[in-house]
Amino acid sequence: MSARTLRPTGKRVLVLPDVPPKQSAGGITMVEAYQRPQGQGTVIAVGGQVQDLKPGDRVAYSWINGIEVEQEDRTLRLLYVDEILGLLTQENALDRFNHIQPS
């Protein structure tokens, strides 16, 4: 199936998954067979019944959900909107707690 002609319908979302890292945090080179998909990516297109997401949003999802769709030299993932776990933001999580003073 070509993603060039694929437009998500209903409550579906087309996502470009992030590429898994080639090295671990400790600097160990990962063999391709052990590189687990990240479950994060960028929304490419949304179906007509999706209201909370738009192209360009960064999302988290379970890497086992959806179906893979090949587009030229990249693999996209077609998901139901209910399979999206949340939006990823650039906000620093600690900033939300700066107002709390130690007792």
HELIX and SHEET records of a PDB file:
HELIX    1   1 GLU A   32  TYR A   34  5                                   3    
HELIX    2   2 VAL A   81  GLU A   83  5                                   3    
HELIX    3   3 ALA A   93  PHE A   97  5                                   5    
SHEET    1   A 6 ILE A  67  GLN A  71  0                                        
SHEET    2   A 6 ARG A  74  TYR A  80 -1                                        
SHEET    3   A 6 ARG A  12  PRO A  17 -1                                        
SHEET    4   A 6 GLN A  40  VAL A  46 -1                                        
SHEET    5   A 6 ARG A  58  TYR A  61 -1                                        
SHEET    6   A 6 ILE A  84  LEU A  87 -1                                        
END                                                                             
